[in-house]
Amino acid sequence: MQGHSKADGYRELMGSVIARAVDDLKGIGPRCGKKEPDLAMAFILSEDCEAFCLELGVNYNSVREKAASLYRRIIGKEGQEYGGKNCPRRSLFRLKRVHKRQRPGKPNSGSYG
């Protein structure tokens, strides 16, 4: 990496991780299956994403609001598939519970952070 410091590389990586999470919520991520939007939203709601945004000087609340809007659209589409009822597979409560189960210091099994 000529002309780039190690810190610049880390910042670029953090930005890429956040961008990938948002892309997965848009349905345009490289491997966007059924679980990727859940993993993306769980990451965006995490303290890691908030710390990344702080380091990058990005407004975390804007990222979170954009992600929530995209995620609501996914839930709405799936709700239509269930005859107008909310999709039983997804809920923000479930996402927060999944995120809390992860142990600090243990690598995340998902695609993010």
Backbone as XML, in Angstrom:
<?xml version="1.0"?>
<chain id="A" units="angstrom">
  <residue number="1" name="MET">
    <atom name="N" x="0.841" y="-1.180" z="0.000"/>
    <atom name="CA" x="0.000" y="0.000" z="0.000"/>
    <atom name="C" x="0.882" y="1.237" z="0.000"/>
  </residue>
  <residue number="2" name="GLN">
    <atom name="N" x="1.190" y="1.707" z="-1.146"/>
    <atom name="CA" x="1.997" y="2.905" z="-1.236"/>
    <atom name="C" x="1.115" y="4.128" z="-1.001"/>
  </residue>
  <residue number="3" name="GLY">
    <atom name="N" x="1.612" y="5.050" z="-0.209"/>
    <atom name="CA" x="0.898" y="6.285" z="0.053"/>
    <atom name="C" x="-0.237" y="6.161" z="1.053"/>
  </residue>
  <residue number="4" name="HIS">
    <atom name="N" x="-0.465" y="4.975" z="1.590"/>
    <atom name="CA" x="-1.536" y="4.775" z="2.569"/>
    <atom name="C" x="-0.936" y="4.242" z="3.864"/>
  </residue>
  <residue number="5" name="SER">
    <atom name="N" x="-1.433" y="4.775" z="4.948"/>
    <atom name="CA" x="-0.990" y="4.260" z="6.242"/>
    <atom name="C" x="-1.868" y="3.068" z="6.623"/>
  </residue>
  <residue number="6" name="LYS">
    <atom name="N" x="-1.452" y="2.375" z="7.654"/>
    <atom name="CA" x="-2.219" y="1.252" z="8.163"/>
    <atom name="C" x="-3.585" y="1.736" z="8.644"/>
  </residue>
  <residue number="7" name="ALA">
    <atom name="N" x="-3.605" y="2.910" z="9.273"/>
    <atom name="CA" x="-4.865" y="3.473" z="9.773"/>
    <atom name="C" x="-5.823" y="3.765" z="8.615"/>
  </residue>
  <residue number="8" name="ASP">
    <atom name="N" x="-5.301" y="4.253" z="7.494"/>
    <atom name="CA" x="-6.141" y="4.511" z="6.324"/>
    <atom name="C" x="-6.759" y="3.207" z="5.812"/>
  </residue>
  <residue number="9" name="GLY">
    <atom name="N" x="-5.980" y="2.158" z="5.835"/>
    <atom name="CA" x="-6.485" y="0.850" z="5.407"/>
    <atom name="C" x="-7.611" y="0.364" z="6.300"/>
  </residue>
  <residue number="10" name="TYR">
    <atom name="N" x="-7.460" y="0.539" z="7.619"/>
    <atom name="CA" x="-8.509" y="0.140" z="8.555"/>
    <atom name="C" x="-9.770" y="0.962" z="8.340"/>
  </residue>
  <residue number="11" name="ARG">
    <atom name="N" x="-9.618" y="2.266" z="8.134"/>
    <atom name="CA" x="-10.784" y="3.122" z="7.882"/>
    <atom name="C" x="-11.514" y="2.699" z="6.605"/>
  </residue>
  <residue number="12" name="GLU">
    <atom name="N" x="-10.745" y="2.385" z="5.580"/>
    <atom name="CA" x="-11.350" y="1.940" z="4.326"/>
    <atom name="C" x="-12.103" y="0.626" z="4.536"/>
  </residue>
  <residue number="13" name="LEU">
    <atom name="N" x="-11.521" y="-0.271" z="5.311"/>
    <atom name="CA" x="-12.170" y="-1.545" z="5.611"/>
    <atom name="C" x="-13.465" y="-1.326" z="6.392"/>
  </residue>
  <residue number="14" name="MET">
    <atom name="N" x="-13.432" y="-0.467" z="7.407"/>
    <atom name="CA" x="-14.637" y="-0.187" z="8.193"/>
    <atom name="C" x="-15.743" y="0.391" z="7.306"/>
  </residue>
  <residue number="15" name="GLY">
    <atom name="N" x="-15.371" y="1.311" z="6.425"/>
    <atom name="CA" x="-16.349" y="1.887" z="5.507"/>
    <atom name="C" x="-16.934" y="0.844" z="4.578"/>
  </residue>
  <residue number="16" name="SER">
    <atom name="N" x="-16.100" y="-0.081" z="4.128"/>
    <atom name="CA" x="-16.565" y="-1.150" z="3.240"/>
    <atom name="C" x="-17.532" y="-2.091" z="3.948"/>
  </residue>
  <residue number="17" name="VAL">
    <atom name="N" x="-17.273" y="-2.379" z="5.215"/>
    <atom name="CA" x="-18.153" y="-3.270" z="5.978"/>
    <atom name="C" x="-19.532" y="-2.623" z="6.137"/>
  </residue>
  <residue number="18" name="ILE">
    <atom name="N" x="-19.556" y="-1.330" z="6.464"/>
    <atom name="CA" x="-20.829" y="-0.623" z="6.619"/>
    <atom name="C" x="-21.559" y="-0.574" z="5.270"/>
  </residue>
  <residue number="19" name="ALA">
    <atom name="N" x="-20.839" y="-0.263" z="4.209"/>
    <atom name="CA" x="-21.452" y="-0.200" z="2.878"/>
    <atom name="C" x="-22.010" y="-1.565" z="2.471"/>
  </residue>
  <residue number="20" name="ARG">
    <atom name="N" x="-21.291" y="-2.623" z="2.790"/>
    <atom name="CA" x="-21.757" y="-3.979" z="2.453"/>
    <atom name="C" x="-23.036" y="-4.313" z="3.205"/>
  </residue>
  <residue number="21" name="ALA">
    <atom name="N" x="-23.115" y="-3.906" z="4.476"/>
    <atom name="CA" x="-24.329" y="-4.160" z="5.259"/>
    <atom name="C" x="-25.528" y="-3.451" z="4.637"/>
  </residue>
  <residue number="22" name="VAL">
    <atom name="N" x="-25.339" y="-2.205" z="4.226"/>
    <atom name="CA" x="-26.429" y="-1.457" z="3.601"/>
    <atom name="C" x="-26.793" y="-2.085" z="2.257"/>
  </residue>
  <residue number="23" name="ASP">
    <atom name="N" x="-25.806" y="-2.508" z="1.487"/>
    <atom name="CA" x="-26.079" y="-3.179" z="0.203"/>
    <atom name="C" x="-26.899" y="-4.457" z="0.404"/>
  </residue>
  <residue number="24" name="ASP">
    <atom name="N" x="-26.587" y="-5.213" z="1.453"/>
    <atom name="CA" x="-27.347" y="-6.432" z="1.733"/>
    <atom name="C" x="-28.799" y="-6.103" z="2.068"/>
  </residue>
  <residue number="25" name="LEU">
    <atom name="N" x="-29.021" y="-4.966" z="2.729"/>
    <atom name="CA" x="-30.390" y="-4.560" z="3.031"/>
    <atom name="C" x="-31.125" y="-4.074" z="1.781"/>
  </residue>
  <residue number="26" name="LYS">
    <atom name="N" x="-30.362" y="-3.599" z="0.811"/>
    <atom name="CA" x="-30.963" y="-3.193" z="-0.470"/>
    <atom name="C" x="-31.207" y="-4.412" z="-1.356"/>
  </residue>
  <residue number="27" name="GLY">
    <atom name="N" x="-30.615" y="-5.550" z="-0.986"/>
    <atom name="CA" x="-30.757" y="-6.759" z="-1.786"/>
    <atom name="C" x="-29.775" y="-6.832" z="-2.934"/>
  </residue>
  <residue number="28" name="ILE">
    <atom name="N" x="-28.703" y="-6.028" z="-2.869"/>
    <atom name="CA" x="-27.728" y="-6.033" z="-3.959"/>
    <atom name="C" x="-26.361" y="-6.525" z="-3.522"/>
  </residue>
  <residue number="29" name="GLY">
    <atom name="N" x="-26.272" y="-7.080" z="-2.316"/>
    <atom name="CA" x="-24.999" y="-7.619" z="-1.852"/>
    <atom name="C" x="-24.594" y="-8.822" z="-2.682"/>
  </residue>
  <residue number="30" name="PRO">
    <atom name="N" x="-23.310" y="-9.176" z="-2.678"/>
    <atom name="CA" x="-22.821" y="-10.270" z="-3.524"/>
    <atom name="C" x="-23.431" y="-11.635" z="-3.203"/>
  </residue>
  <residue number="31" name="ARG">
    <atom name="N" x="-23.731" y="-11.893" z="-1.941"/>
    <atom name="CA" x="-24.341" y="-13.172" z="-1.565"/>
    <atom name="C" x="-25.597" y="-12.892" z="-0.752"/>
  </residue>
  <residue number="32" name="CYS">
    <atom name="N" x="-26.541" y="-12.238" z="-1.323"/>
    <atom name="CA" x="-27.694" y="-11.800" z="-0.569"/>
    <atom name="C" x="-28.767" y="-12.874" z="-0.547"/>
  </residue>
  <residue number="33" name="GLY">
    <atom name="N" x="-28.720" y="-13.696" z="0.484"/>
    <atom name="CA" x="-29.716" y="-14.740" z="0.682"/>
    <atom name="C" x="-30.714" y="-14.310" z="1.736"/>
  </residue>
  <residue number="34" name="LYS">
    <atom name="N" x="-31.373" y="-15.268" z="2.344"/>
    <atom name="CA" x="-32.406" y="-14.961" z="3.341"/>
    <atom name="C" x="-31.819" y="-14.448" z="4.651"/>
  </residue>
  <residue number="35" name="LYS">
    <atom name="N" x="-30.648" y="-14.930" z="5.048"/>
    <atom name="CA" x="-30.121" y="-14.538" z="6.354"/>
    <atom name="C" x="-29.265" y="-13.267" z="6.303"/>
  </residue>
  <residue number="36" name="GLU">
    <atom name="N" x="-28.791" y="-12.870" z="5.143"/>
    <atom name="CA" x="-27.901" y="-11.707" z="5.064"/>
    <atom name="C" x="-28.547" y="-10.408" z="5.542"/>
  </residue>
  <residue number="37" name="PRO">
    <atom name="N" x="-29.814" y="-10.140" z="5.194"/>
    <atom name="CA" x="-30.414" y="-8.916" z="5.736"/>
    <atom name="C" x="-30.509" y="-8.921" z="7.260"/>
  </residue>
  <residue number="38" name="ASP">
    <atom name="N" x="-30.783" y="-10.080" z="7.856"/>
    <atom name="CA" x="-30.820" y="-10.171" z="9.321"/>
    <atom name="C" x="-29.447" y="-9.883" z="9.916"/>
  </residue>
  <residue number="39" name="LEU">
    <atom name="N" x="-28.415" y="-10.486" z="9.321"/>
    <atom name="CA" x="-27.052" y="-10.253" z="9.805"/>
    <atom name="C" x="-26.648" y="-8.793" z="9.622"/>
  </residue>
  <residue number="40" name="ALA">
    <atom name="N" x="-27.021" y="-8.220" z="8.492"/>
    <atom name="CA" x="-26.690" y="-6.826" z="8.218"/>
    <atom name="C" x="-27.349" y="-5.905" z="9.238"/>
  </residue>
  <residue number="41" name="MET">
    <atom name="N" x="-28.628" y="-6.129" z="9.509"/>
    <atom name="CA" x="-29.340" y="-5.267" z="10.460"/>
    <atom name="C" x="-28.793" y="-5.457" z="11.869"/>
  </residue>
  <residue number="42" name="ALA">
    <atom name="N" x="-28.478" y="-6.687" z="12.239"/>
    <atom name="CA" x="-27.894" y="-6.934" z="13.561"/>
    <atom name="C" x="-26.564" y="-6.198" z="13.695"/>
  </residue>
  <residue number="43" name="PHE">
    <atom name="N" x="-25.758" y="-6.202" z="12.631"/>
    <atom name="CA" x="-24.487" y="-5.477" z="12.670"/>
    <atom name="C" x="-24.725" y="-3.981" z="12.815"/>
  </residue>
  <residue number="44" name="ILE">
    <atom name="N" x="-25.652" y="-3.435" z="12.039"/>
    <atom name="CA" x="-25.893" y="-1.995" z="12.080"/>
    <atom name="C" x="-26.411" y="-1.560" z="13.449"/>
  </residue>
  <residue number="45" name="LEU">
    <atom name="N" x="-27.152" y="-2.416" z="14.132"/>
    <atom name="CA" x="-27.632" y="-2.091" z="15.470"/>
    <atom name="C" x="-26.572" y="-2.299" z="16.556"/>
  </residue>
  <residue number="46" name="SER">
    <atom name="N" x="-25.425" y="-2.839" z="16.178"/>
    <atom name="CA" x="-24.392" y="-3.182" z="17.158"/>
    <atom name="C" x="-23.529" y="-1.984" z="17.557"/>
  </residue>
  <residue number="47" name="GLU">
    <atom name="N" x="-22.863" y="-2.156" z="18.680"/>
    <atom name="CA" x="-21.913" y="-1.143" z="19.141"/>
    <atom name="C" x="-20.710" y="-1.047" z="18.202"/>
  </residue>
  <residue number="48" name="ASP">
    <atom name="N" x="-20.372" y="-2.148" z="17.538"/>
    <atom name="CA" x="-19.258" y="-2.137" z="16.591"/>
    <atom name="C" x="-19.520" y="-1.151" z="15.461"/>
  </residue>
  <residue number="49" name="CYS">
    <atom name="N" x="-20.726" y="-1.196" z="14.888"/>
    <atom name="CA" x="-21.063" y="-0.298" z="13.794"/>
    <atom name="C" x="-21.043" y="1.151" z="14.286"/>
  </residue>
  <residue number="50" name="GLU">
    <atom name="N" x="-21.557" y="1.368" z="15.473"/>
    <atom name="CA" x="-21.547" y="2.724" z="16.040"/>
    <atom name="C" x="-20.112" y="3.218" z="16.209"/>
  </residue>
  <residue number="51" name="ALA">
    <atom name="N" x="-19.226" y="2.343" z="16.671"/>
    <atom name="CA" x="-17.821" y="2.714" z="16.837"/>
    <atom name="C" x="-17.158" y="2.978" z="15.478"/>
  </residue>
  <residue number="52" name="PHE">
    <atom name="N" x="-17.469" y="2.162" z="14.487"/>
    <atom name="CA" x="-16.929" y="2.379" z="13.138"/>
    <atom name="C" x="-17.344" y="3.751" z="12.620"/>
  </residue>
  <residue number="53" name="CYS">
    <atom name="N" x="-18.637" y="4.080" z="12.775"/>
    <atom name="CA" x="-19.143" y="5.374" z="12.301"/>
    <atom name="C" x="-18.455" y="6.524" z="13.027"/>
  </residue>
  <residue number="54" name="LEU">
    <atom name="N" x="-18.260" y="6.370" z="14.323"/>
    <atom name="CA" x="-17.575" y="7.401" z="15.104"/>
    <atom name="C" x="-16.158" y="7.610" z="14.584"/>
  </residue>
  <residue number="55" name="GLU">
    <atom name="N" x="-15.448" y="6.524" z="14.334"/>
    <atom name="CA" x="-14.076" y="6.601" z="13.816"/>
    <atom name="C" x="-14.027" y="7.242" z="12.434"/>
  </residue>
  <residue number="56" name="LEU">
    <atom name="N" x="-15.043" y="6.954" z="11.614"/>
    <atom name="CA" x="-15.075" y="7.469" z="10.249"/>
    <atom name="C" x="-15.662" y="8.881" z="10.152"/>
  </residue>
  <residue number="57" name="GLY">
    <atom name="N" x="-16.258" y="9.352" z="11.241"/>
    <atom name="CA" x="-16.899" y="10.662" z="11.219"/>
    <atom name="C" x="-18.227" y="10.638" z="10.478"/>
  </residue>
  <residue number="58" name="VAL">
    <atom name="N" x="-18.870" y="9.468" z="10.471"/>
    <atom name="CA" x="-20.158" y="9.292" z="9.801"/>
    <atom name="C" x="-21.259" y="9.375" z="10.863"/>
  </residue>
  <residue number="59" name="ASN">
    <atom name="N" x="-22.368" y="9.981" z="10.506"/>
    <atom name="CA" x="-23.500" y="10.100" z="11.424"/>
    <atom name="C" x="-24.159" y="8.729" z="11.585"/>
  </residue>
  <residue number="60" name="TYR">
    <atom name="N" x="-23.956" y="8.110" z="12.740"/>
    <atom name="CA" x="-24.476" y="6.771" z="13.006"/>
    <atom name="C" x="-25.998" y="6.743" z="12.954"/>
  </residue>
  <residue number="61" name="ASN">
    <atom name="N" x="-26.647" y="7.787" z="13.464"/>
    <atom name="CA" x="-28.107" y="7.810" z="13.452"/>
    <atom name="C" x="-28.654" y="7.779" z="12.030"/>
  </residue>
  <residue number="62" name="SER">
    <atom name="N" x="-27.992" y="8.446" z="11.111"/>
    <atom name="CA" x="-28.420" y="8.422" z="9.707"/>
    <atom name="C" x="-28.273" y="7.027" z="9.112"/>
  </residue>
  <residue number="63" name="VAL">
    <atom name="N" x="-27.167" y="6.366" z="9.408"/>
    <atom name="CA" x="-26.942" y="5.000" z="8.917"/>
    <atom name="C" x="-28.020" y="4.075" z="9.475"/>
  </residue>
  <residue number="64" name="ARG">
    <atom name="N" x="-28.277" y="4.193" z="10.774"/>
    <atom name="CA" x="-29.277" y="3.343" z="11.431"/>
    <atom name="C" x="-30.678" y="3.589" z="10.868"/>
  </residue>
  <residue number="65" name="GLU">
    <atom name="N" x="-31.033" y="4.858" z="10.651"/>
    <atom name="CA" x="-32.357" y="5.181" z="10.107"/>
    <atom name="C" x="-32.511" y="4.654" z="8.678"/>
  </residue>
  <residue number="66" name="LYS">
    <atom name="N" x="-31.483" y="4.817" z="7.861"/>
    <atom name="CA" x="-31.513" y="4.308" z="6.483"/>
    <atom name="C" x="-31.670" y="2.787" z="6.494"/>
  </residue>
  <residue number="67" name="ALA">
    <atom name="N" x="-30.909" y="2.123" z="7.348"/>
    <atom name="CA" x="-30.981" y="0.661" z="7.447"/>
    <atom name="C" x="-32.361" y="0.215" z="7.922"/>
  </residue>
  <residue number="68" name="ALA">
    <atom name="N" x="-32.910" y="0.906" z="8.904"/>
    <atom name="CA" x="-34.231" y="0.539" z="9.420"/>
    <atom name="C" x="-35.295" y="0.690" z="8.329"/>
  </residue>
  <residue number="69" name="SER">
    <atom name="N" x="-35.180" y="1.734" z="7.525"/>
    <atom name="CA" x="-36.119" y="1.947" z="6.429"/>
    <atom name="C" x="-36.038" y="0.808" z="5.419"/>
  </residue>
  <residue number="70" name="LEU">
    <atom name="N" x="-34.825" y="0.425" z="5.057"/>
    <atom name="CA" x="-34.634" y="-0.683" z="4.117"/>
    <atom name="C" x="-35.138" y="-1.999" z="4.702"/>
  </residue>
  <residue number="71" name="TYR">
    <atom name="N" x="-34.881" y="-2.210" z="5.985"/>
    <atom name="CA" x="-35.290" y="-3.449" z="6.644"/>
    <atom name="C" x="-36.812" y="-3.537" z="6.738"/>
  </residue>
  <residue number="72" name="ARG">
    <atom name="N" x="-37.474" y="-2.394" z="7.015"/>
    <atom name="CA" x="-38.937" y="-2.377" z="7.054"/>
    <atom name="C" x="-39.520" y="-2.765" z="5.689"/>
  </residue>
  <residue number="73" name="ARG">
    <atom name="N" x="-38.854" y="-2.339" z="4.622"/>
    <atom name="CA" x="-39.309" y="-2.692" z="3.281"/>
    <atom name="C" x="-39.208" y="-4.210" z="3.076"/>
  </residue>
  <residue number="74" name="ILE">
    <atom name="N" x="-38.120" y="-4.817" z="3.566"/>
    <atom name="CA" x="-37.958" y="-6.272" z="3.465"/>
    <atom name="C" x="-39.067" y="-6.974" z="4.246"/>
  </residue>
  <residue number="75" name="ILE">
    <atom name="N" x="-39.334" y="-6.499" z="5.453"/>
    <atom name="CA" x="-40.379" y="-7.093" z="6.287"/>
    <atom name="C" x="-41.738" y="-6.941" z="5.608"/>
  </residue>
  <residue number="76" name="GLY">
    <atom name="N" x="-41.968" y="-5.786" z="5.001"/>
    <atom name="CA" x="-43.229" y="-5.554" z="4.291"/>
    <atom name="C" x="-43.423" y="-6.513" z="3.137"/>
  </residue>
  <residue number="77" name="LYS">
    <atom name="N" x="-42.366" y="-6.750" z="2.363"/>
    <atom name="CA" x="-42.449" y="-7.692" z="1.234"/>
    <atom name="C" x="-42.732" y="-9.097" z="1.738"/>
  </residue>
  <residue number="78" name="GLU">
    <atom name="N" x="-42.061" y="-9.488" z="2.807"/>
    <atom name="CA" x="-42.280" y="-10.826" z="3.344"/>
    <atom name="C" x="-43.657" y="-10.928" z="3.982"/>
  </residue>
  <residue number="79" name="GLY">
    <atom name="N" x="-44.129" y="-9.825" z="4.571"/>
    <atom name="CA" x="-45.467" y="-9.820" z="5.157"/>
    <atom name="C" x="-46.529" y="-10.064" z="4.107"/>
  </residue>
  <residue number="80" name="GLN">
    <atom name="N" x="-46.329" y="-9.520" z="2.905"/>
    <atom name="CA" x="-47.280" y="-9.733" z="1.814"/>
    <atom name="C" x="-47.320" y="-11.203" z="1.421"/>
  </residue>
  <residue number="81" name="GLU">
    <atom name="N" x="-46.173" y="-11.868" z="1.518"/>
    <atom name="CA" x="-46.112" y="-13.292" z="1.193"/>
    <atom name="C" x="-46.883" y="-14.131" z="2.208"/>
  </residue>
  <residue number="82" name="TYR">
    <atom name="N" x="-47.083" y="-13.584" z="3.425"/>
    <atom name="CA" x="-47.806" y="-14.287" z="4.482"/>
    <atom name="C" x="-49.242" y="-13.772" z="4.602"/>
  </residue>
  <residue number="83" name="GLY">
    <atom name="N" x="-49.787" y="-13.241" z="3.520"/>
    <atom name="CA" x="-51.171" y="-12.799" z="3.519"/>
    <atom name="C" x="-51.401" y="-11.530" z="4.331"/>
  </residue>
  <residue number="84" name="GLY">
    <atom name="N" x="-50.410" y="-10.637" z="4.355"/>
    <atom name="CA" x="-50.567" y="-9.378" z="5.069"/>
    <atom name="C" x="-50.120" y="-9.431" z="6.522"/>
  </residue>
  <residue number="85" name="LYS">
    <atom name="N" x="-49.831" y="-10.610" z="7.016"/>
    <atom name="CA" x="-49.360" y="-10.725" z="8.404"/>
    <atom name="C" x="-47.871" y="-10.458" z="8.436"/>
  </residue>
  <residue number="86" name="ASN">
    <atom name="N" x="-47.378" y="-10.069" z="9.596"/>
    <atom name="CA" x="-45.933" y="-9.871" z="9.734"/>
    <atom name="C" x="-45.219" y="-11.197" z="9.570"/>
  </residue>
  <residue number="87" name="CYS">
    <atom name="N" x="-44.098" y="-11.148" z="8.938"/>
    <atom name="CA" x="-43.298" y="-12.349" z="8.736"/>
    <atom name="C" x="-42.853" y="-12.871" z="10.100"/>
  </residue>
  <residue number="88" name="PRO">
    <atom name="N" x="-43.121" y="-14.122" z="10.418"/>
    <atom name="CA" x="-42.764" y="-14.639" z="11.740"/>
    <atom name="C" x="-41.261" y="-14.789" z="11.953"/>
  </residue>
  <residue number="89" name="ARG">
    <atom name="N" x="-40.474" y="-14.744" z="10.890"/>
    <atom name="CA" x="-39.041" y="-15.013" z="11.009"/>
    <atom name="C" x="-38.245" y="-13.804" z="11.483"/>
  </residue>
  <residue number="90" name="ARG">
    <atom name="N" x="-38.716" y="-12.607" z="11.256"/>
    <atom name="CA" x="-37.915" y="-11.425" z="11.517"/>
    <atom name="C" x="-38.560" y="-10.523" z="12.561"/>
  </residue>
  <residue number="91" name="SER">
    <atom name="N" x="-37.755" y="-10.027" z="13.453"/>
    <atom name="CA" x="-38.187" y="-8.973" z="14.363"/>
    <atom name="C" x="-36.937" y="-8.315" z="14.933"/>
  </residue>
  <residue number="92" name="LEU">
    <atom name="N" x="-37.051" y="-7.034" z="15.244"/>
    <atom name="CA" x="-35.900" y="-6.335" z="15.812"/>
    <atom name="C" x="-35.534" y="-6.922" z="17.168"/>
  </residue>
  <residue number="93" name="PHE">
    <atom name="N" x="-36.550" y="-7.403" z="17.924"/>
    <atom name="CA" x="-36.271" y="-8.037" z="19.211"/>
    <atom name="C" x="-35.367" y="-9.242" z="19.007"/>
  </residue>
  <residue number="94" name="ARG">
    <atom name="N" x="-35.684" y="-10.076" z="17.993"/>
    <atom name="CA" x="-34.879" y="-11.262" z="17.710"/>
    <atom name="C" x="-33.460" y="-10.877" z="17.317"/>
  </residue>
  <residue number="95" name="LEU">
    <atom name="N" x="-33.322" y="-9.816" z="16.514"/>
    <atom name="CA" x="-31.997" y="-9.385" z="16.091"/>
    <atom name="C" x="-31.152" y="-8.944" z="17.284"/>
  </residue>
  <residue number="96" name="LYS">
    <atom name="N" x="-31.762" y="-8.190" z="18.174"/>
    <atom name="CA" x="-31.015" y="-7.740" z="19.360"/>
    <atom name="C" x="-30.628" y="-8.921" z="20.231"/>
  </residue>
  <residue number="97" name="ARG">
    <atom name="N" x="-31.537" y="-9.903" z="20.347"/>
    <atom name="CA" x="-31.251" y="-11.085" z="21.159"/>
    <atom name="C" x="-30.098" y="-11.874" z="20.550"/>
  </residue>
  <residue number="98" name="VAL">
    <atom name="N" x="-30.084" y="-12.024" z="19.236"/>
    <atom name="CA" x="-29.000" y="-12.739" z="18.553"/>
    <atom name="C" x="-27.680" y="-12.023" z="18.785"/>
  </residue>
  <residue number="99" name="HIS">
    <atom name="N" x="-27.695" y="-10.695" z="18.689"/>
    <atom name="CA" x="-26.471" y="-9.928" z="18.879"/>
    <atom name="C" x="-25.956" y="-10.056" z="20.312"/>
  </residue>
  <residue number="100" name="LYS">
    <atom name="N" x="-26.836" y="-10.048" z="21.310"/>
    <atom name="CA" x="-26.412" y="-10.135" z="22.715"/>
    <atom name="C" x="-25.816" y="-11.491" z="23.045"/>
  </residue>
  <residue number="101" name="ARG">
    <atom name="N" x="-26.252" y="-12.543" z="22.323"/>
    <atom name="CA" x="-25.728" y="-13.886" z="22.595"/>
    <atom name="C" x="-24.270" y="-14.028" z="22.226"/>
  </residue>
  <residue number="102" name="GLN">
    <atom name="N" x="-23.791" y="-13.185" z="21.352"/>
    <atom name="CA" x="-22.404" y="-13.300" z="20.914"/>
    <atom name="C" x="-21.479" y="-12.862" z="22.043"/>
  </residue>
  <residue number="103" name="ARG">
    <atom name="N" x="-20.505" y="-13.656" z="22.293"/>
    <atom name="CA" x="-19.581" y="-13.372" z="23.395"/>
    <atom name="C" x="-18.522" y="-12.371" z="22.969"/>
  </residue>
  <residue number="104" name="PRO">
    <atom name="N" x="-18.208" y="-11.417" z="23.863"/>
    <atom name="CA" x="-17.133" y="-10.475" z="23.527"/>
    <atom name="C" x="-15.822" y="-11.229" z="23.343"/>
  </residue>
  <residue number="105" name="GLY">
    <atom name="N" x="-15.068" y="-10.837" z="22.349"/>
    <atom name="CA" x="-13.766" y="-11.449" z="22.110"/>
    <atom name="C" x="-13.830" y="-12.699" z="21.255"/>
  </residue>
  <residue number="106" name="LYS">
    <atom name="N" x="-15.031" y="-13.231" z="21.057"/>
    <atom name="CA" x="-15.185" y="-14.423" z="20.216"/>
    <atom name="C" x="-15.565" y="-13.967" z="18.819"/>
  </residue>
  <residue number="107" name="PRO">
    <atom name="N" x="-14.916" y="-14.482" z="17.795"/>
    <atom name="CA" x="-15.225" y="-14.050" z="16.435"/>
    <atom name="C" x="-16.684" y="-14.273" z="16.078"/>
  </residue>
  <residue number="108" name="ASN">
    <atom name="N" x="-17.239" y="-13.339" z="15.368"/>
    <atom name="CA" x="-18.617" y="-13.412" z="14.930"/>
    <atom name="C" x="-18.713" y="-14.424" z="13.803"/>
  </residue>
  <residue number="109" name="SER">
    <atom name="N" x="-19.741" y="-15.244" z="13.836"/>
    <atom name="CA" x="-19.885" y="-16.255" z="12.805"/>
    <atom name="C" x="-20.504" y="-15.696" z="11.530"/>
  </residue>
  <residue number="110" name="GLY">
    <atom name="N" x="-20.996" y="-14.459" z="11.595"/>
    <atom name="CA" x="-21.629" y="-13.855" z="10.425"/>
    <atom name="C" x="-20.633" y="-13.169" z="9.523"/>
  </residue>
  <residue number="111" name="SER">
    <atom name="N" x="-21.160" y="-12.448" z="8.553"/>
    <atom name="CA" x="-20.327" y="-11.786" z="7.546"/>
    <atom name="C" x="-19.781" y="-10.449" z="8.000"/>
  </residue>
  <residue number="112" name="TYR">
    <atom name="N" x="-20.260" y="-9.928" z="9.087"/>
    <atom name="CA" x="-19.938" y="-8.563" z="9.485"/>
    <atom name="C" x="-19.111" y="-8.514" z="10.768"/>
  </residue>
  <residue number="113" name="GLY">
    <atom name="N" x="-18.245" y="-7.518" z="10.806"/>
    <atom name="CA" x="-17.421" y="-7.136" z="11.951"/>
    <atom name="C" x="-17.035" y="-8.165" z="12.860"/>
  </residue>
</chain>
